[in-house]
Structures are given as C-alpha cells and as structure tokens.
Amino acid sequence: MSHLKQQAAERAVEFIESGMVVGLGSGSTAILAVRGIGQRLANGQLRDIRGIPTSVVTETEARQLGIPLVTLEECRVIDVTIDGADEVDPRFNLIKGGGGALLREKIVAQASKREVIIVDESKLVEKLGTKWAVPVEVIPFGWHSQYDYLVSLGAQVTLRRSGDRVFNTDHGNVILDCQFGLIDDPIALGAQLKSRTGVVEHGLFLGLASDVIVASPEGTRFLNRK
C-alpha cells in the first residue's frame, strides 16, 4: 500500500502550480506530498511556492526540504491544500485528527480554495464513525467537565496519551477521542461539540474537502465533489 500512497501523493502534487500558496498537510500520507513538492522545487519543475504547514512536524520537514514558508497572516488565502483523513463519507465529509493536528488543519482548510485529500481505500465509509473516534481538542483547564459533557452526548471517551504521558497538541491542549458509533447527522453533532465552552475544535471536517484521491490495489482514483 505504501507505493500506492506514493502514487496518490504524486497525483495530488499535480494540482500545484508555480506561484501558488500551498497548505501542507500532516500525517504519513500528506508528508509524501510535501516531499513531492520539495522535490519539484529542487529540480525546477515548480517555482515561487509558498507553504503554510498544518503542524510543527510538517513545518520542520518543509524547512529541511527547502520549501519557503509563510503564515496565514501574510497570505490569508491558500490556493491548494493537500492533506490526509481518517475517514471520508460519500458527501466528502471527513474525520481528521488522528495525528493530533486537527486545529491547524481545519484553519488551513477553511482558508483554502481547494482542499485535496489523499487516502487509501480503507478510509472510505458510508457513515462517519464507522472505524474512527472523533477527536475533540479541549483546553487542559477543566477538561474533566468536557469529558462528562461528551459522555452525556452518548460518546465513549478516552483521553489521548503518548506512551505514559497525556498527549499535548502543538498548542498545548489535550484531545478526547470520542467514539459515537455511526454518526447519522454529523452537522448536528458538530454544532453540539462547538457549543461547549472549553472545546477548542473537533475532528469533523464538514463541507471542506473538494477532491479526494484514493489509493487502492487497482491504482489511484480521483473523486471530485462536483
């Protein structure tokens, strides 16, 4: 599957043109596209690219590859973002945040004219929540009260850890992974999650993806929301 993901990443990089502002996604699949952009810059296929990374890890990788970086304060509109996802439903709604970068990923996605998602076929589901929990990023202060609130919504909630320590996001927050089961109405659930003070962001990415590139043993497929 790794070489198929590589092919999918290479296809996604074809959306990038010289002079663009590019959102650089996080995770093992998206980083393949970041490396592809770096390679095309190095060999002259691309010029004048400015990247906006979605995580500290991606930022470090991009700097090592020689990709010029800017901030959203400097460039408020992103031409194309390439990122991964944990689940994709037929309406192109996503669950993201398995790597813990969901806050920056959603900010970048909202600022993007085009959001290209790279996944393998195992990430395609009929309903969100089939395989993955919904990550909910909350501030550390009073996180137990957010835990109780999420339980009241019917979730099985787990505090995310990294080894024997509590996992902290790039912004110092914690993540509560919420297993809701099959999600019949992700829009309504998203609204409930955002209504709670102390919840910073959730991993339901609704109406943000424009294109999905799927890697499978049969090759790569390109899906467009239109």
C-alpha positions as CSV (number, residue, x, y, z in Angstrom):
1,M,0.0,0.0,0.0
2,S,2.9,2.4,0.6
3,H,3.8,2.6,-3.0
4,L,0.1,3.2,-3.9
5,K,0.0,6.1,-1.4
6,Q,3.1,7.4,-3.0
7,Q,1.3,7.4,-6.4
8,A,-1.7,9.1,-4.9
9,A,0.5,11.8,-3.4
10,E,2.3,12.3,-6.7
11,R,-1.1,12.8,-8.4
12,A,-2.1,15.3,-5.7
13,V,1.1,17.3,-6.3
14,E,0.0,17.7,-9.9
15,F,-2.6,20.3,-8.7
16,I,0.3,22.6,-7.5
17,E,1.4,25.3,-10.0
18,S,4.2,27.8,-9.8
19,G,3.4,30.9,-7.8
20,M,0.8,29.2,-5.6
21,V,0.3,29.4,-1.8
22,V,0.0,25.8,-0.7
23,G,-1.3,24.3,2.5
24,L,1.0,21.5,3.7
25,G,-0.9,18.7,5.5
26,S,0.2,16.5,8.3
27,G,0.4,12.7,8.7
28,S,2.2,9.9,6.9
29,T,0.3,10.2,3.7
30,A,0.3,14.0,3.4
31,I,4.0,14.2,4.1
32,L,4.6,12.2,0.9
33,A,3.0,15.1,-1.0
34,V,5.1,17.6,0.9
35,R,8.2,15.7,-0.1
36,G,7.0,15.7,-3.7
37,I,6.6,19.5,-3.6
38,G,10.1,19.8,-2.2
39,Q,11.5,17.6,-5.0
40,R,9.8,19.6,-7.7
41,L,11.1,22.8,-6.3
42,A,14.6,21.4,-6.2
43,N,14.6,20.3,-9.8
44,G,12.9,23.4,-11.1
45,Q,9.5,22.0,-12.0
46,L,7.9,24.4,-9.5
47,R,8.9,28.0,-8.7
48,D,7.8,30.6,-6.2
49,I,5.8,28.3,-4.0
50,R,4.9,29.5,-0.5
51,G,3.8,26.9,2.0
52,I,1.7,27.1,5.1
53,P,2.2,24.0,7.3
54,T,-0.5,22.5,9.5
55,S,1.8,21.2,12.2
56,V,5.2,21.7,13.8
57,V,6.3,18.3,12.4
58,T,5.3,19.4,8.9
59,E,7.0,22.7,9.3
60,T,10.2,21.0,10.2
61,E,10.0,18.7,7.3
62,A,9.2,21.6,4.9
63,R,12.2,23.6,6.1
64,Q,14.5,20.7,5.6
65,L,13.2,20.3,2.0
66,G,13.8,24.0,1.3
67,I,10.1,24.9,0.9
68,P,9.6,28.6,1.6
69,L,7.1,29.1,4.4
70,V,4.7,31.9,5.2
71,T,2.0,32.5,7.8
72,L,-1.8,32.9,7.3
73,E,-1.3,36.5,8.5
74,E,1.0,37.1,5.4
75,C,-1.2,35.1,3.0
76,R,-4.8,34.8,4.0
77,V,-6.0,32.8,1.0
78,I,-4.5,29.4,0.2
79,D,-4.7,28.1,-3.4
80,V,-4.5,24.4,-2.7
81,T,-4.1,22.3,0.4
82,I,-3.1,18.6,0.3
83,D,-3.9,16.6,3.4
84,G,-5.0,13.2,4.6
85,A,-8.0,12.0,6.5
86,D,-9.0,9.2,8.8
87,E,-12.5,8.6,7.3
88,V,-14.3,10.0,4.2
89,D,-18.0,9.6,3.6
90,P,-19.8,9.8,0.2
91,R,-20.5,13.6,0.8
92,F,-16.8,14.2,1.3
93,N,-17.3,14.8,5.0
94,L,-14.2,13.7,7.0
95,I,-12.9,12.7,10.3
96,K,-9.5,14.1,10.9
97,G,-7.2,14.5,13.8
98,G,-5.7,11.0,14.3
99,G,-2.3,12.7,14.4
100,G,-3.4,15.5,16.7
101,A,-3.1,18.4,14.3
102,L,-6.8,19.0,13.7
103,L,-6.9,22.6,14.9
104,R,-4.4,23.9,12.4
105,E,-5.6,21.5,9.7
106,K,-9.1,23.0,9.9
107,I,-7.9,26.6,10.0
108,V,-5.9,25.9,6.9
109,A,-8.7,24.0,5.2
110,Q,-11.1,26.9,5.8
111,A,-8.7,29.3,4.1
112,S,-8.2,27.1,1.1
113,K,-9.8,27.5,-2.3
114,R,-9.2,23.8,-2.9
115,E,-8.8,21.0,-0.3
116,V,-7.3,17.8,-1.8
117,I,-7.5,14.8,0.4
118,I,-5.3,11.7,-0.1
119,V,-6.4,8.4,1.5
120,D,-6.2,4.7,0.9
121,E,-9.5,2.9,0.2
122,S,-9.9,1.6,3.7
123,K,-10.7,5.2,4.8
124,L,-13.9,5.3,2.6
125,V,-17.0,4.7,4.7
126,E,-20.8,5.1,4.2
127,K,-21.1,6.9,7.6
128,L,-18.6,8.7,9.7
129,G,-17.8,6.9,12.9
130,T,-17.6,3.5,11.3
131,K,-14.0,2.9,12.3
132,W,-12.7,6.1,13.9
133,A,-13.5,8.1,17.0
134,V,-14.0,11.8,16.7
135,P,-11.0,13.7,18.2
136,V,-12.1,16.7,20.3
137,E,-9.4,19.2,21.3
138,V,-10.1,20.9,24.6
139,I,-8.1,23.2,26.8
140,P,-6.4,21.5,29.8
141,F,-8.2,23.6,32.4
142,G,-11.4,21.8,33.4
143,W,-11.1,19.1,30.8
144,H,-12.9,16.6,33.1
145,S,-16.1,18.7,32.7
146,Q,-15.7,18.4,28.9
147,Y,-15.3,14.7,29.3
148,D,-18.6,14.5,31.2
149,Y,-20.3,16.6,28.6
150,L,-19.1,14.4,25.8
151,V,-20.3,11.3,27.7
152,S,-23.7,13.0,28.0
153,L,-23.9,13.1,24.2
154,G,-23.5,9.4,24.1
155,A,-19.8,9.0,23.4
156,Q,-17.3,6.6,24.9
157,V,-14.5,9.0,25.7
158,T,-10.8,8.3,26.0
159,L,-8.1,10.9,27.0
160,R,-5.4,10.6,24.4
161,R,-1.9,9.6,25.6
162,S,1.5,9.3,24.1
163,G,3.2,6.5,26.0
164,D,2.7,7.1,29.7
165,R,2.0,10.8,29.3
166,V,-1.0,12.8,28.3
167,F,-0.8,13.8,24.6
168,N,-0.5,17.6,24.1
169,T,-1.2,19.3,20.8
170,D,1.1,21.9,19.2
171,H,-1.0,24.5,21.1
172,G,-0.7,22.7,24.5
173,N,-4.2,21.4,24.5
174,V,-5.4,17.8,25.2
175,I,-7.5,15.5,22.9
176,L,-10.5,13.5,24.0
177,D,-11.2,10.7,21.5
178,C,-15.0,10.2,21.3
179,Q,-16.5,7.0,19.9
180,F,-20.0,7.9,18.9
181,G,-20.6,4.9,16.7
182,L,-22.2,5.6,13.3
183,I,-22.9,9.3,13.0
184,D,-26.3,9.9,11.3
185,D,-26.1,13.7,11.4
186,P,-22.5,15.0,11.6
187,I,-23.6,18.6,11.1
188,A,-25.8,18.5,14.2
189,L,-23.1,16.7,16.2
190,G,-20.5,19.2,15.1
191,A,-22.8,22.0,16.3
192,Q,-23.2,20.4,19.7
193,L,-19.5,20.0,20.1
194,K,-18.7,23.6,19.2
195,S,-21.4,24.9,21.5
196,R,-19.4,23.9,24.6
197,T,-17.0,26.4,26.2
198,G,-13.7,24.7,26.6
199,V,-13.9,22.8,23.4
200,V,-11.4,24.3,21.1
201,E,-12.2,22.3,17.9
202,H,-13.4,18.9,16.8
203,G,-12.3,16.5,14.1
204,L,-15.4,16.6,11.9
205,F,-14.4,18.3,8.7
206,L,-17.7,19.1,7.0
207,G,-18.0,20.6,3.6
208,L,-14.3,21.4,3.3
209,A,-12.9,18.8,1.0
210,S,-13.2,19.5,-2.7
211,D,-11.3,16.5,-4.1
212,V,-10.3,13.0,-2.8
213,I,-7.5,10.9,-4.3
214,V,-7.9,7.2,-3.3
215,A,-5.1,4.7,-3.3
216,S,-6.1,1.0,-3.9
217,P,-4.5,-2.2,-5.2
218,E,-6.2,-1.3,-8.6
219,G,-4.4,2.0,-8.7
220,T,-5.5,5.5,-7.8
221,R,-8.9,7.1,-8.2
222,F,-9.8,10.7,-8.4
223,L,-13.1,11.9,-6.9
224,N,-14.4,15.4,-7.1
225,R,-17.3,16.8,-5.0
226,K,-18.9,18.5,-8.0
